[in-house]
Amino acid sequence: MGLHATMGRLRHSVGTILRAPAPTLDPFEAYQLWAARYDDTGDNALLYAEERHLRPWFEPEKLLSKDLLDAGCGTGRYLRGLQEFHPRSITLMDFSPNMIGHARSKINGSVPVSLHIARVERLPFKNGSFDFILCTLVLGHVRNLSAAIEQLSRVLRRGGTIVISCFHPFGHLLGWKRTFHADDGVMAVDFHRHLHSDYLGAFLKNGLELTRVEEPIIDESVRHFYERAGRSDIYARYVGYPMLLLFEVRKK
C-alpha cells in the first residue's frame, strides 16, 4: 500500500511517503474502489518491498501437496507464485467482492482454486483446514487483532505455518498513512496501530510459535520509486526507517 506524509503531494501517491491531507475511507469502501488499479504497482514501493522479502519465505516443504489459504488475497497477486509449488489446493479469501472478481480472472492451471468472500475475523472454514496461511497487509485493518489471530490459528493444522505482513507500527506513529490513487484523487485507508507486543501476545495466546521475523526498511532497493516521483528528498529523510513488519509462525 502507499504511504503518505506532510511534505507535499506526488503525482503517484502509492508507495511514497508524504504527509498531505487525504480523505480516509473505511477499508471495505477503499478496497472496492482500489481493486481496478491495485495491480498497477509500478509506483508502489511498499508492495514491491513486501514481495521481495516474502517470496523467499515460500518453501517447498511448506507448500508442496499442501492445502493453502490466502486470507485477504486482494486481487490474487500471490496466486501464481503459490501455484509454482504444486500445492494440493489453494483457497483465496477476501472481504471485497471487487478484489475477488479480479482474483478470479487469474485462476488457471491444474491446482484446484476456490474463492470466498469473508472477513479474517470470521473465517468460514472448519478447524484445521489448512497447512499454510498467507495473510498480507490485512491485520492492520482489524480492530480486534487477537480475534483475527485466533481465527487464523483455528483453521490451521498442527505443524502448519502462517506468514503475515503488516504496515509497520513505527510508520503509524510518525503519521504515515496507507494511501491509493483513485479517480477523485489520493485516498487513505483507515487502519489500526498494532505494536510488536500485540502480535506476540496474540501468537502466544493462540498456540503459535514465532519462527521468523523481519522488518524491511527504506533502502537502495526502493530508491528508484522516490527518484521517479521527483522526491529524493523524502527518500533521504526516511532512508533506514522500517516499512513493514513480517512474521512467520508455526502452530504447535
ABEGO torsion letter per residue (X at the ends): XBBBBAAEBBABABGBBBBBBBBBBBAAAAAAAAAAAAABAAABAAAAAAAAAAAAABBAAAABGBBBBBBGAEAGAAAAAAAAAGBABBBBBBABAAAAAAAAAABBEABBBBBBBBBAABBABBBGABABBBBBGAAAABABAAAAAAAAAAABBBGBBBBBBBBBAAAAAAGBBBBBBBAAEBBBBBBBBBBAAAAAAAAAAAGBBBABBBBBBBBAAAAAAAAAAGBAAAAAAABGBBABBBBBBBBX
